[in-house]
Amino acid sequence: MTTYLLSVGSPDLIGSAARGAVITAFFVFIGLCLLWVFTLATQDDDPERLYVAGRSLPPVFNGVAMAGEQITVVILVSLPGAIALFGYDGVSTAVDSALALGVFLLLASRIRATRRYTLGELFALRAEGPGTRIAGAVVTLCIAVPLLMVQLRAGGITAALLIGMPTETAQVVCTVLMGFLITCFAGVADLRGTSFIQVAKVPIALATLAALTLLALRLFDWSPESLLSAAMDKSMSPDDYLSPGLWAHTADFGPLGTISDHIVVVLGTAMMPHLLLRVSASRDASAARRSLSVAVGLTGLFYLLLITAGVAAAAVVGSGQIGVVDVKGQGAPILLAWEVLPHHSTGRIVVIVLVACVAFLAVLTAVASVTFAAAVSVARDLFGRKGRSRIGIGELAITRLSVVALCAVSLLLATALYRYPIEFLLAFSLSLAATCVFPALVYSFLWTGFNRRGLLWLVYGGLSICTLLTLASPAVSGTKYALLPEQDFNLIPLHTPGLISVPAAFLLGWLGSARPWEGAARTRRTALREARSQ
């Protein structure tokens, strides 16, 4: 699931002839988006209207917006490249991501029925008290900040590639500029305004991917079989393109590593905190289920088009040329847009502009959604009513300040660590969501014996296990794509810790709640008393 997002020294993908038109159209689109966001910003002082749109979003509308939550810039630039370069392994990751909403569908109606929309509030279902709410806020922030860093960095690099300035300096500048624009957007946005942008993004993204696919098919006389054959022939290993193991990341760690990755991608994507706000905006539990049904259908179509675009990139451009731009294929969608139409044609410029607009919308909405969900958790779970009276400002003010602070911190970290491959942070965020959120919600909804001790053991134990296993994994040291490739202190041959951390979290939750050793001790004491009485 990793993507190497650092493309130092990439070639100019746009060309001087098209650069002016692309940059102009791109900035006009950005201006219109920001203007639209400011007009949609609510002036209401009711927190529920700000956070969950007064629980009034229609099912279809909210379902389309929920599908938009799955269209992020990391997915757009990484999955087609992974499919173009690694064939079956890239497709497998796309299928995992598509299955995530199906998992969320199992819990969506229960979440909506609680009328709670932060992790802290959901954790308090079986374990009331400030400690459980703080645990929810801690998990939310630990998931959100690494995710924001990766999204901001991916957005900056993609913007630099799309405007034809692929140097490292240009990438840093684009990251900072987009970070400031997104901070302005997130600072005034609410769930209702973000929903309109998400709804607008979905058809644009689907239409752009469909156009790229159809233009690629046209080059092969509208024959999908010819397209797939060309993709195999131009791949790095034609005989293995449709077989597992071509991606070194999956081949090195064997089937257990693959299973761990599947667990993390499916459960982690399904348990992201911003999805809780989205499902809570439904009118009732039945509407939440209908929204998820719409979202599952649109998300399935999106990933189908994404898979087809990845195969088309391999067939039209070739894995070798894609690998020159980036070893993990980040430039595949842009290269495909560059090659499907004749050079210097107006249609080619239009396609490139569409790709640029989709990329901007993807990073804008993804960062805003994650930031907003984390800020709501800070305002409601960390501060609450007592905290607000102590610091003297209201809940909405805390939320807005938290949005700006989170964006600023994430942007600062993403810029400071620009020379380091931080793509493993995406897997870390997904691992935390799969380990700390999924078991806690399953226990909270399905086990009446789950209590405060079990929750805290599960959350903080799962957080500790994920952190330690990630630090001791090949994602951090010992491999060429690691954070510290020159060092070698990896002890666990798993790129993601899900295979160990998720069962461990379930076990910790049960041990903390049931405390079986106390029952055994009582049994021994009873037996001892009975023996003495005899």
Kinemage of the C-alpha trace (Angstrom):
@kinemage 1
@onewidth
@group {chain A} dominant
@subgroup {mainchain}
@vectorlist {calphas} color= white
{ca met a 1} P 0.000 0.000 0.000
{ca thr a 2} L 3.056 2.248 0.088
{ca thr a 3} L 3.912 4.811 -2.544
{ca tyr a 4} L 7.288 6.402 -2.955
{ca leu a 5} L 6.207 10.010 -3.132
{ca leu a 6} L 9.596 11.625 -3.615
{ca ser a 7} L 10.333 12.160 -7.299
{ca val a 8} L 13.539 14.142 -7.341
{ca gly a 9} L 14.841 14.750 -10.825
{ca ser a 10} L 11.719 13.658 -12.698
{ca pro a 11} L 11.425 14.785 -16.316
{ca asp a 12} L 9.099 17.545 -17.446
{ca leu a 13} L 5.813 15.770 -18.144
{ca ile a 14} L 3.944 18.738 -19.585
{ca gly a 15} L 6.194 20.576 -21.994
{ca ser a 16} L 6.573 24.306 -22.527
{ca ala a 17} L 3.819 24.515 -25.144
{ca ala a 18} L 1.082 23.359 -22.787
{ca arg a 19} L 2.442 24.716 -19.497
{ca gly a 20} L 0.892 28.200 -19.712
{ca ala a 21} L -2.600 26.933 -20.511
{ca val a 22} L -2.438 24.231 -17.837
{ca ile a 23} L -1.232 26.604 -15.101
{ca thr a 24} L -3.825 29.250 -15.991
{ca ala a 25} L -6.729 26.797 -16.046
{ca phe a 26} L -5.469 25.153 -12.854
{ca phe a 27} L -5.358 28.406 -10.883
{ca val a 28} L -8.737 29.547 -12.213
{ca phe a 29} L -10.199 26.251 -11.012
{ca ile a 30} L -8.553 26.668 -7.588
{ca gly a 31} L -9.985 30.173 -7.262
{ca leu a 32} L -13.490 29.022 -8.164
{ca cys a 33} L -13.294 26.146 -5.664
{ca leu a 34} L -12.192 28.418 -2.825
{ca leu a 35} L -14.874 30.979 -3.690
{ca trp a 36} L -17.499 28.245 -3.648
{ca val a 37} L -16.248 26.983 -0.291
{ca phe a 38} L -16.523 30.425 1.290
{ca thr a 39} L -20.078 30.853 -0.002
{ca leu a 40} L -21.029 27.454 1.474
{ca ala a 41} L -19.509 28.175 4.890
{ca thr a 42} L -22.150 28.140 7.612
{ca gln a 43} L -22.619 31.023 10.022
{ca asp a 44} L -24.679 28.919 12.423
{ca asp a 45} L -23.488 28.642 16.045
{ca asp a 46} L -25.090 25.219 16.517
{ca pro a 47} L -22.249 22.639 16.774
{ca glu a 48} L -24.428 19.851 15.386
{ca arg a 49} L -25.138 21.844 12.214
{ca leu a 50} L -21.422 22.479 11.812
{ca tyr a 51} L -20.244 18.930 12.548
{ca val a 52} L -22.942 16.716 10.999
{ca ala a 53} L -25.040 19.171 8.942
{ca gly a 54} L -27.909 18.908 11.421
{ca arg a 55} L -28.223 15.205 10.535
{ca ser a 56} L -30.242 16.239 7.507
{ca leu a 57} L -28.258 15.101 4.442
{ca pro a 58} L -30.356 13.048 1.969
{ca pro a 59} L -29.208 9.426 1.596
{ca val a 60} L -28.126 9.635 -2.059
{ca phe a 61} L -26.358 12.965 -1.592
{ca asn a 62} L -24.537 11.726 1.492
{ca gly a 63} L -23.690 8.454 -0.250
{ca val a 64} L -22.048 10.279 -3.152
{ca ala a 65} L -20.118 12.424 -0.671
{ca met a 66} L -19.063 9.284 1.198
{ca ala a 67} L -17.731 7.839 -2.049
{ca gly a 68} L -15.828 11.092 -2.516
{ca glu a 69} L -14.062 10.457 0.794
{ca gln a 70} L -12.382 7.450 -0.852
{ca ile a 71} L -10.988 9.517 -3.745
{ca thr a 72} L -7.742 10.871 -2.301
{ca val a 73} L -4.684 12.149 -4.107
{ca val a 74} L -2.557 9.282 -2.743
{ca ile a 75} L -4.975 6.739 -4.216
{ca leu a 76} L -5.176 8.601 -7.526
{ca val a 77} L -1.410 8.788 -8.054
{ca ser a 78} L -0.297 5.542 -6.404
{ca leu a 79} L -2.718 2.805 -7.425
{ca pro a 80} L -2.595 3.281 -11.233
{ca gly a 81} L 1.203 3.337 -10.986
{ca ala a 82} L 1.280 0.240 -8.788
{ca ile a 83} L -0.974 -1.561 -11.271
{ca ala a 84} L 1.084 -0.392 -14.255
{ca leu a 85} L 4.343 -1.564 -12.678
{ca phe a 86} L 3.323 -4.565 -10.597
{ca gly a 87} L 0.140 -5.864 -12.217
{ca tyr a 88} L -1.680 -8.358 -9.972
{ca asp a 89} L -0.238 -6.974 -6.721
{ca gly a 90} L -1.459 -3.462 -7.525
{ca val a 91} L -4.907 -4.772 -8.448
{ca ser a 92} L -5.039 -6.670 -5.146
{ca thr a 93} L -4.450 -3.447 -3.207
{ca ala a 94} L -7.203 -1.696 -5.167
{ca val a 95} L -9.648 -4.515 -4.404
{ca asp a 96} L -8.804 -4.302 -0.686
{ca ser a 97} L -9.524 -0.575 -0.682
{ca ala a 98} L -12.843 -1.144 -2.460
{ca leu a 99} L -13.887 -3.742 0.137
{ca ala a 100} L -13.374 -1.319 3.021
{ca leu a 101} L -16.766 0.384 2.729
{ca gly a 102} L -18.413 -3.018 2.783
{ca val a 103} L -16.855 -3.603 6.209
{ca phe a 104} L -17.965 -0.171 7.378
{ca leu a 105} L -21.493 -0.987 6.189
{ca leu a 106} L -21.678 -3.674 8.910
{ca leu a 107} L -21.294 -1.054 11.650
{ca ala a 108} L -22.762 2.067 10.018
{ca ser a 109} L -26.354 1.719 11.233
{ca arg a 110} L -25.192 0.986 14.795
{ca ile a 111} L -22.946 4.041 14.771
{ca arg a 112} L -25.741 6.280 13.502
{ca ala a 113} L -28.208 4.891 16.056
{ca thr a 114} L -25.950 6.054 18.914
{ca arg a 115} L -26.181 9.703 17.735
{ca arg a 116} L -22.462 10.028 18.554
{ca tyr a 117} L -19.852 11.072 16.036
{ca thr a 118} L -16.383 11.131 17.590
{ca leu a 119} L -14.277 8.177 18.651
{ca gly a 120} L -14.263 9.425 22.233
{ca glu a 121} L -18.053 9.501 22.347
{ca leu a 122} L -18.299 6.017 20.813
{ca phe a 123} L -15.677 4.655 23.201
{ca ala a 124} L -17.800 5.994 26.072
{ca leu a 125} L -20.727 3.723 25.129
{ca arg a 126} L -19.519 1.039 27.552
{ca ala a 127} L -17.047 3.092 29.534
{ca glu a 128} L -18.103 6.598 30.522
{ca gly a 129} L -15.547 9.031 31.843
{ca pro a 130} L -12.953 11.547 30.642
{ca gly a 131} L -10.280 8.853 30.247
{ca thr a 132} L -12.123 7.086 27.465
{ca arg a 133} L -12.819 10.328 25.620
{ca ile a 134} L -9.162 11.323 25.871
{ca ala a 135} L -8.225 7.896 24.494
{ca gly a 136} L -10.504 8.534 21.512
{ca ala a 137} L -8.914 11.922 20.858
{ca val a 138} L -5.386 10.489 21.139
{ca val a 139} L -6.137 7.756 18.604
{ca thr a 140} L -7.802 10.252 16.245
{ca leu a 141} L -4.794 12.588 16.316
{ca cys a 142} L -2.310 9.738 15.911
{ca ile a 143} L -4.228 8.604 12.812
{ca ala a 144} L -4.805 12.083 11.393
{ca val a 145} L -1.393 13.790 11.591
{ca pro a 146} L 0.625 11.142 9.648
{ca leu a 147} L -2.192 10.887 7.120
{ca leu a 148} L -2.216 14.662 6.637
{ca met a 149} L 1.550 14.717 6.130
{ca val a 150} L 1.377 12.125 3.358
{ca gln a 151} L -1.620 13.779 1.667
{ca leu a 152} L -0.072 17.260 1.719
{ca arg a 153} L 3.213 15.992 0.365
{ca ala a 154} L 1.547 13.924 -2.351
{ca gly a 155} L -0.567 16.920 -3.351
{ca gly a 156} L 2.466 19.198 -3.617
{ca ile a 157} L 4.483 16.733 -5.685
{ca thr a 158} L 1.548 15.992 -7.984
{ca ala a 159} L 0.902 19.709 -8.492
{ca ala a 160} L 4.565 20.254 -9.395
{ca leu a 161} L 4.466 17.418 -11.923
{ca leu a 162} L 1.223 18.654 -13.440
{ca ile a 163} L 2.490 22.196 -14.016
{ca gly a 164} L 5.693 20.861 -15.554
{ca met a 165} L 8.086 21.845 -12.745
{ca pro a 166} L 9.299 18.560 -11.259
{ca thr a 167} L 12.347 19.836 -9.376
{ca glu a 168} L 12.604 19.312 -5.628
{ca thr a 169} L 12.419 23.045 -4.928
{ca ala a 170} L 9.241 23.383 -6.975
{ca gln a 171} L 7.729 20.405 -5.162
{ca val a 172} L 8.425 21.954 -1.765
{ca val a 173} L 6.994 25.312 -2.873
{ca cys a 174} L 3.862 23.626 -4.271
{ca thr a 175} L 3.426 21.678 -1.040
{ca val a 176} L 3.616 24.872 1.045
{ca leu a 177} L 1.290 26.841 -1.241
{ca met a 178} L -1.290 24.072 -1.402
{ca gly a 179} L -0.997 23.665 2.362
{ca phe a 180} L -1.864 27.331 2.897
{ca leu a 181} L -4.791 27.145 0.466
{ca ile a 182} L -6.149 24.016 2.119
{ca thr a 183} L -5.741 25.540 5.581
{ca cys a 184} L -7.905 28.479 4.467
{ca phe a 185} L -10.471 26.047 3.089
{ca ala a 186} L -10.503 23.784 6.140
{ca gly a 187} L -10.647 26.758 8.508
{ca val a 188} L -14.042 27.891 7.207
{ca ala a 189} L -15.515 24.605 5.984
{ca asp a 190} L -18.124 22.496 7.724
{ca leu a 191} L -19.513 19.077 6.875
{ca arg a 192} L -22.257 20.497 4.656
{ca gly a 193} L -19.856 22.638 2.598
{ca thr a 194} L -17.340 19.820 2.320
{ca ser a 195} L -20.131 17.506 1.178
{ca phe a 196} L -20.934 19.719 -1.811
{ca ile a 197} L -17.268 19.690 -2.873
{ca gln a 198} L -17.137 15.901 -2.444
{ca val a 199} L -20.292 15.473 -4.536
{ca ala a 200} L -18.810 17.663 -7.284
{ca lys a 201} L -15.511 15.738 -7.165
{ca val a 202} L -17.005 12.282 -7.757
{ca pro a 203} L -18.425 12.778 -11.285
{ca ile a 204} L -15.361 14.820 -12.337
{ca ala a 205} L -13.006 12.080 -11.160
{ca leu a 206} L -15.071 9.288 -12.716
{ca ala a 207} L -15.437 11.157 -16.011
{ca thr a 208} L -11.696 11.887 -16.167
{ca leu a 209} L -10.719 8.272 -15.497
{ca ala a 210} L -13.335 7.066 -17.989
{ca ala a 211} L -12.015 9.488 -20.629
{ca leu a 212} L -8.427 8.311 -20.109
{ca thr a 213} L -9.530 4.688 -20.388
{ca leu a 214} L -11.602 5.225 -23.528
{ca leu a 215} L -8.840 7.229 -25.211
{ca ala a 216} L -6.389 4.433 -24.426
{ca leu a 217} L -8.795 1.787 -25.759
{ca arg a 218} L -9.161 3.811 -28.964
{ca leu a 219} L -5.443 3.314 -29.590
{ca phe a 220} L -6.008 -0.460 -29.506
{ca asp a 221} L -9.092 -0.511 -31.750
{ca trp a 222} L -11.420 -0.689 -28.734
{ca ser a 223} L -10.137 -4.150 -27.809
{ca pro a 224} L -9.652 -4.735 -24.044
{ca glu a 225} L -7.758 -7.936 -24.866
{ca ser a 226} L -5.244 -6.036 -26.992
{ca leu a 227} L -4.873 -3.427 -24.271
{ca leu a 228} L -4.098 -6.080 -21.636
{ca ser a 229} L -1.675 -7.881 -23.966
{ca ala a 230} L 0.190 -4.643 -24.623
{ca ala a 231} L 0.326 -3.938 -20.873
{ca met a 232} L 1.885 -7.355 -20.271
{ca asp a 233} L 4.358 -6.958 -23.129
{ca lys a 234} L 5.520 -3.520 -21.912
{ca ser a 235} L 5.703 -4.514 -18.255
{ca met a 236} L 8.934 -5.217 -16.388
{ca ser a 237} L 8.150 -8.950 -16.370
{ca pro a 238} L 5.573 -9.986 -18.995
{ca asp a 239} L 5.346 -13.568 -17.743
{ca asp a 240} L 4.639 -12.513 -14.139
{ca tyr a 241} L 2.477 -9.427 -14.706
{ca leu a 242} L -0.769 -11.259 -13.876
{ca ser a 243} L 0.733 -13.295 -11.025
{ca pro a 244} L 1.371 -12.329 -7.393
{ca gly a 245} L 4.891 -11.493 -6.223
{ca leu a 246} L 6.069 -8.984 -8.860
{ca trp a 247} L 5.955 -6.196 -6.272
{ca ala a 248} L 9.107 -6.703 -4.191
{ca his a 249} L 7.241 -5.350 -1.176
{ca thr a 250} L 4.874 -8.332 -1.244
{ca ala a 251} L 7.378 -10.914 -2.466
{ca asp a 252} L 9.965 -10.249 0.235
{ca phe a 253} L 7.668 -10.961 3.170
{ca gly a 254} L 5.742 -13.965 1.886
{ca pro a 255} L 2.084 -14.841 2.377
{ca leu a 256} L 1.975 -13.703 6.017
{ca gly a 257} L 3.073 -10.220 4.968
{ca thr a 258} L 0.391 -10.181 2.278
{ca ile a 259} L -2.298 -11.229 4.770
{ca ser a 260} L -1.150 -8.514 7.179
{ca asp a 261} L -1.378 -5.908 4.425
{ca his a 262} L -4.897 -7.065 3.496
{ca ile a 263} L -6.031 -6.755 7.120
{ca val a 264} L -4.600 -3.264 7.491
{ca val a 265} L -5.933 -1.885 4.197
{ca val a 266} L -9.470 -3.283 4.550
{ca leu a 267} L -10.040 -2.590 8.255
{ca gly a 268} L -7.970 0.591 8.410
{ca thr a 269} L -9.664 2.267 5.452
{ca ala a 270} L -13.076 1.352 6.875
{ca met a 271} L -12.363 2.762 10.355
{ca met a 272} L -11.104 6.253 9.518
{ca pro a 273} L -12.511 8.860 11.985
{ca his a 274} L -13.832 11.186 9.253
{ca leu a 275} L -16.190 8.426 8.072
{ca leu a 276} L -17.888 8.574 11.486
{ca leu a 277} L -18.890 12.198 10.884
{ca arg a 278} L -20.093 11.334 7.414
{ca val a 279} L -22.370 8.477 8.501
{ca ser a 280} L -23.627 10.525 11.471
{ca ala a 281} L -24.936 13.159 9.052
{ca ser a 282} L -27.608 10.705 7.865
{ca arg a 283} L -31.196 11.297 8.989
{ca asp a 284} L -31.485 7.881 10.680
{ca ala a 285} L -29.974 4.401 10.702
{ca ser a 286} L -31.940 3.346 7.624
{ca ala a 287} L -30.708 6.397 5.709
{ca ala a 288} L -27.158 5.585 6.794
{ca arg a 289} L -27.448 2.116 5.267
{ca arg a 290} L -28.813 3.551 2.020
{ca ser a 291} L -25.993 6.092 1.899
{ca leu a 292} L -23.428 3.324 2.351
{ca ser a 293} L -25.066 1.298 -0.416
{ca val a 294} L -24.732 4.237 -2.823
{ca ala a 295} L -21.149 4.815 -1.690
{ca val a 296} L -20.202 1.159 -2.165
{ca gly a 297} L -21.490 1.194 -5.750
{ca leu a 298} L -19.718 4.415 -6.720
{ca thr a 299} L -16.516 3.394 -4.971
{ca gly a 300} L -16.540 0.062 -6.800
{ca leu a 301} L -16.898 1.911 -10.115
{ca phe a 302} L -14.072 4.284 -9.153
{ca tyr a 303} L -11.658 1.452 -8.372
{ca leu a 304} L -12.667 -0.412 -11.522
{ca leu a 305} L -11.805 2.667 -13.593
{ca leu a 306} L -8.610 3.134 -11.588
{ca ile a 307} L -7.538 -0.447 -12.327
{ca thr a 308} L -8.315 0.018 -16.013
{ca ala a 309} L -6.353 3.284 -16.081
{ca gly a 310} L -3.363 1.520 -14.504
{ca val a 311} L -3.441 -1.208 -17.148
{ca ala a 312} L -3.868 1.452 -19.854
{ca ala a 313} L -0.820 3.324 -18.529
{ca ala a 314} L 1.255 0.155 -18.789
{ca ala a 315} L -0.012 -0.490 -22.330
{ca val a 316} L 0.320 3.056 -23.693
{ca val a 317} L 3.347 4.383 -21.830
{ca gly a 318} L 5.171 1.254 -20.711
{ca ser a 319} L 6.487 0.292 -17.292
{ca gly a 320} L 10.028 1.339 -18.166
{ca gln a 321} L 9.123 4.955 -18.893
{ca ile a 322} L 6.811 5.114 -15.865
{ca gly a 323} L 9.611 3.794 -13.655
{ca val a 324} L 11.949 6.547 -14.875
{ca val a 325} L 9.603 9.166 -13.414
{ca asp a 326} L 9.198 7.313 -10.141
{ca val a 327} L 10.156 3.822 -8.996
{ca lys a 328} L 6.634 3.281 -7.600
{ca gly a 329} L 4.781 4.743 -10.585
{ca gln a 330} L 3.485 8.034 -9.195
{ca gly a 331} L 3.552 9.710 -12.611
{ca ala a 332} L 1.471 7.022 -14.375
{ca pro a 333} L -1.848 8.953 -14.635
{ca ile a 334} L -0.059 12.091 -15.862
{ca leu a 335} L 2.024 10.158 -18.380
{ca leu a 336} L -1.136 8.433 -19.627
{ca ala a 337} L -2.848 11.813 -20.090
{ca trp a 338} L 0.258 12.976 -21.967
{ca glu a 339} L 0.347 10.036 -24.396
{ca val a 340} L -3.283 9.217 -25.267
{ca leu a 341} L -3.708 12.206 -27.599
{ca pro a 342} L -1.400 13.775 -30.208
{ca his a 343} L 1.103 16.313 -28.939
{ca his a 344} L 0.207 20.002 -29.279
{ca ser a 345} L -3.498 19.154 -29.573
{ca thr a 346} L -6.153 21.084 -27.662
{ca gly a 347} L -7.739 17.872 -26.405
{ca arg a 348} L -4.469 16.840 -24.800
{ca ile a 349} L -4.300 20.100 -22.846
{ca val a 350} L -7.919 19.639 -21.735
{ca val a 351} L -7.194 16.120 -20.454
{ca ile a 352} L -4.125 17.298 -18.527
{ca val a 353} L -6.133 20.149 -16.995
{ca leu a 354} L -8.838 17.691 -15.933
{ca val a 355} L -6.230 15.479 -14.243
{ca ala a 356} L -4.818 18.553 -12.480
{ca cys a 357} L -8.273 19.622 -11.281
{ca val a 358} L -9.129 16.147 -9.993
{ca ala a 359} L -5.811 15.992 -8.145
{ca phe a 360} L -6.441 19.375 -6.513
{ca leu a 361} L -9.985 18.434 -5.500
{ca ala a 362} L -8.710 15.141 -4.110
{ca val a 363} L -6.076 16.696 -1.872
{ca leu a 364} L -8.368 19.586 -0.893
{ca thr a 365} L -11.232 17.396 0.261
{ca ala a 366} L -9.092 14.646 1.797
{ca val a 367} L -7.063 17.010 3.961
{ca ala a 368} L -10.129 19.055 4.924
{ca ser a 369} L -12.139 15.958 5.932
{ca val a 370} L -9.374 14.418 8.029
{ca thr a 371} L -8.485 17.744 9.658
{ca phe a 372} L -12.084 18.607 10.432
{ca ala a 373} L -12.768 15.220 12.039
{ca ala a 374} L -9.644 15.520 14.188
{ca ala a 375} L -10.540 19.086 15.216
{ca val a 376} L -14.056 18.024 16.239
{ca ser a 377} L -12.521 15.279 18.381
{ca val a 378} L -10.185 17.798 20.035
{ca ala a 379} L -13.072 20.179 20.807
{ca arg a 380} L -15.492 17.546 22.111
{ca asp a 381} L -13.271 14.818 23.563
{ca leu a 382} L -10.233 16.674 24.896
{ca phe a 383} L -11.942 19.839 26.173
{ca gly a 384} L -15.671 19.262 26.665
{ca arg a 385} L -17.802 21.655 28.645
{ca lys a 386} L -15.530 21.898 31.676
{ca gly a 387} L -12.499 22.527 29.508
{ca arg a 388} L -14.286 25.247 27.559
{ca ser a 389} L -15.277 27.147 30.669
{ca arg a 390} L -11.711 26.896 31.977
{ca ile a 391} L -10.069 28.365 28.891
{ca gly a 392} L -12.859 30.851 28.277
{ca ile a 393} L -13.685 30.223 24.609
{ca gly a 394} L -16.488 28.301 22.937
{ca glu a 395} L -16.511 24.904 21.284
{ca leu a 396} L -16.713 26.239 17.734
{ca ala a 397} L -13.732 28.533 18.333
{ca ile a 398} L -11.742 25.567 19.641
{ca thr a 399} L -12.686 23.589 16.547
{ca arg a 400} L -11.556 26.335 14.153
{ca leu a 401} L -8.298 26.903 16.025
{ca ser a 402} L -7.663 23.157 16.073
{ca val a 403} L -8.151 22.963 12.300
{ca val a 404} L -5.542 25.662 11.686
{ca ala a 405} L -3.132 24.157 14.215
{ca leu a 406} L -3.400 20.656 12.763
{ca cys a 407} L -2.860 21.873 9.203
{ca ala a 408} L 0.088 24.015 10.286
{ca val a 409} L 1.776 21.217 12.235
{ca ser a 410} L 1.228 18.662 9.456
{ca leu a 411} L 2.528 21.067 6.801
{ca leu a 412} L 5.573 21.923 8.908
{ca leu a 413} L 6.410 18.259 9.452
{ca ala a 414} L 5.815 17.354 5.798
{ca thr a 415} L 8.153 20.153 4.694
{ca ala a 416} L 10.812 19.435 7.317
{ca leu a 417} L 10.927 15.734 6.384
{ca tyr a 418} L 10.795 16.333 2.660
{ca arg a 419} L 14.028 14.487 1.899
{ca tyr a 420} L 12.877 11.370 3.719
{ca pro a 421} L 10.550 8.672 2.310
{ca ile a 422} L 7.630 9.023 4.709
{ca glu a 423} L 5.189 6.881 2.749
{ca phe a 424} L 5.183 4.300 5.575
{ca leu a 425} L 3.153 6.813 7.632
{ca leu a 426} L 0.116 6.022 5.490
{ca ala a 427} L 0.380 2.343 6.426
{ca phe a 428} L 0.943 3.384 10.053
{ca ser a 429} L -2.292 5.415 10.114
{ca leu a 430} L -4.247 2.547 8.573
{ca ser a 431} L -2.690 0.126 11.071
{ca leu a 432} L -3.769 2.300 14.002
{ca ala a 433} L -7.325 2.521 12.687
{ca ala a 434} L -7.484 -1.249 12.160
{ca thr a 435} L -5.949 -2.019 15.562
{ca cys a 436} L -7.430 0.573 17.907
{ca val a 437} L -10.788 1.475 16.341
{ca phe a 438} L -12.198 -1.717 14.815
{ca pro a 439} L -11.805 -3.984 17.903
{ca ala a 440} L -13.064 -1.225 20.229
{ca leu a 441} L -16.228 -0.655 18.179
{ca val a 442} L -16.910 -4.374 17.768
{ca tyr a 443} L -16.626 -4.912 21.523
{ca ser a 444} L -18.663 -1.771 22.300
{ca phe a 445} L -21.569 -2.849 20.095
{ca leu a 446} L -21.520 -6.605 20.607
{ca trp a 447} L -20.191 -7.352 24.116
{ca thr a 448} L -21.989 -6.053 27.189
{ca gly a 449} L -19.058 -7.033 29.403
{ca phe a 450} L -16.684 -4.597 27.719
{ca asn a 451} L -15.670 -1.921 30.251
{ca arg a 452} L -13.381 1.041 30.834
{ca arg a 453} L -10.339 -1.024 31.793
{ca gly a 454} L -10.696 -3.218 28.710
{ca leu a 455} L -11.078 -0.184 26.447
{ca leu a 456} L -7.988 1.561 27.784
{ca trp a 457} L -5.936 -1.617 27.579
{ca leu a 458} L -7.098 -2.153 24.007
{ca val a 459} L -6.519 1.426 22.824
{ca tyr a 460} L -3.215 2.227 24.478
{ca gly a 461} L -1.931 -1.330 24.157
{ca gly a 462} L -2.824 -1.403 20.468
{ca leu a 463} L -1.235 2.017 19.930
{ca ser a 464} L 1.984 0.873 21.633
{ca ile a 465} L 2.114 -2.412 19.721
{ca cys a 466} L 1.560 -0.674 16.352
{ca thr a 467} L 4.252 1.890 17.077
{ca leu a 468} L 6.849 -0.649 18.254
{ca leu a 469} L 6.175 -3.102 15.423
{ca thr a 470} L 6.337 -0.318 12.835
{ca leu a 471} L 9.663 0.933 14.216
{ca ala a 472} L 11.011 -2.636 14.116
{ca ser a 473} L 9.688 -3.301 10.594
{ca pro a 474} L 11.326 -3.106 7.137
{ca ala a 475} L 9.309 0.078 6.538
{ca val a 476} L 11.703 1.992 8.802
{ca ser a 477} L 15.083 0.298 8.277
{ca gly a 478} L 16.933 -2.423 6.440
{ca thr a 479} L 15.419 -2.070 2.948
{ca lys a 480} L 16.016 0.282 0.033
{ca tyr a 481} L 12.562 1.893 0.358
{ca ala a 482} L 12.743 2.311 4.172
{ca leu a 483} L 12.863 5.573 6.102
{ca leu a 484} L 16.471 4.804 7.122
{ca pro a 485} L 17.807 2.501 4.392
{ca glu a 486} L 21.378 2.677 5.700
{ca gln a 487} L 20.355 1.367 9.125
{ca asp a 488} L 19.172 -2.152 9.873
{ca phe a 489} L 17.261 -2.748 13.085
{ca asn a 490} L 14.124 -4.369 11.698
{ca leu a 491} L 13.135 -7.386 13.759
{ca ile a 492} L 9.663 -8.148 12.368
{ca pro a 493} L 9.432 -9.339 8.722
{ca leu a 494} L 6.094 -7.574 8.216
{ca his a 495} L 5.694 -4.253 6.469
{ca thr a 496} L 2.436 -3.625 8.323
{ca pro a 497} L 1.711 -4.936 11.842
{ca gly a 498} L -1.963 -5.852 11.353
{ca leu a 499} L -1.479 -9.615 11.526
{ca ile a 500} L -0.125 -9.234 15.064
{ca ser a 501} L -1.606 -5.985 16.345
{ca val a 502} L -5.304 -6.588 15.552
{ca pro a 503} L -5.558 -9.972 17.346
{ca ala a 504} L -3.430 -8.541 20.191
{ca ala a 505} L -5.854 -5.616 20.580
{ca phe a 506} L -8.834 -7.976 20.766
{ca leu a 507} L -6.974 -10.031 23.377
{ca leu a 508} L -6.069 -6.953 25.455
{ca gly a 509} L -9.670 -5.749 25.396
{ca trp a 510} L -10.892 -9.127 26.629
{ca leu a 511} L -8.207 -9.457 29.312
{ca gly a 512} L -8.824 -5.968 30.655
{ca ser a 513} L -12.596 -6.445 30.792
{ca ala a 514} L -12.922 -10.074 31.864
{ca arg a 515} L -9.811 -10.220 34.104
{ca pro a 516} L -9.807 -14.034 34.097
{ca trp a 517} L -6.989 -14.185 36.662
{ca glu a 518} L -9.356 -12.722 39.266
{ca gly a 519} L -11.848 -15.534 38.635
{ca ala a 520} L -9.061 -18.092 38.974
{ca ala a 521} L -7.924 -16.478 42.217
{ca arg a 522} L -11.483 -16.543 43.588
{ca thr a 523} L -11.768 -20.207 42.655
{ca arg a 524} L -8.523 -20.995 44.478
{ca arg a 525} L -9.624 -19.056 47.556
{ca thr a 526} L -12.990 -20.827 47.590
{ca ala a 527} L -11.335 -24.203 47.226
{ca leu a 528} L -8.906 -23.335 50.032
{ca arg a 529} L -11.731 -22.274 52.374
{ca glu a 530} L -13.662 -25.450 51.628
{ca ala a 531} L -10.576 -27.558 52.304
{ca arg a 532} L -9.997 -25.819 55.627
{ca ser a 533} L -13.643 -26.238 56.666
{ca gln a 534} L -13.366 -29.955 56.159
